[in-house]
Amino acid sequence: MGLAKTEIFTDKQNQVSIFAKAFGHPARVAILQHLFKINSCVCGDLVNEIGLAQPTISQHLKELKYLGLIKGTVEGTSVCYCINVENWGRMREIMTEFLGQDLSSKTECC
């Protein structure tokens, strides 16, 4: 597989792509929805809620944390996760701008 060549794209294009990756798997969407619903979570609770194996949940949490959409704090032997409010707001602005592009001047081409 070749390199992504992200340097040839604008910062905004790269940001849209990075944030869109968070929604690229239904487990990550379910995790985000659950974190919004309860405002914090311990990883074991997610295993019960989502229904996937602990290593799978951990991998998705790692990806969401890498993307900056969640934060995690260590509490004893567990990690408590929550939505990263600042980054969520930034993602929301970027995605709203991207998805809100004006279609009124476009015509069907195919």
TAFEN-V500617 format. One record per backbone hydrogen bond with DSSP energy under -1.0 kcal/mol. CO is the residue of the C=O (numbers start at 1). NH is the residue of the N-H. Records with the same first field share a line. If there is no record, write none. Layout:
CO: NH ; NH
//
This chain:
5: 8
6: 9
10: 14
11: 15
12: 16
13: 17
14: 18
15: 19
16: 20
17: 21
19: 22
20: 23
21: 24
25: 29
26: 30
27: 31
28: 32
29: 33
30: 34
31: 35
32: 36
33: 37
34: 38
35: 39
41: 81
42: 45 ; 46
43: 47
44: 48
45: 49
46: 50
47: 51
53: 57
54: 58
55: 59
56: 60
57: 61
58: 62
59: 63
60: 64
61: 65
62: 66
63: 67
64: 69
69: 84
71: 82
73: 80
75: 78
78: 75
79: 43
80: 73
81: 41
82: 71
83: 85
84: 88
85: 89
86: 90
87: 91
88: 92
89: 93
90: 94
91: 95
92: 96
93: 97
94: 98
95: 99
96: 100
98: 101
103: 106
//
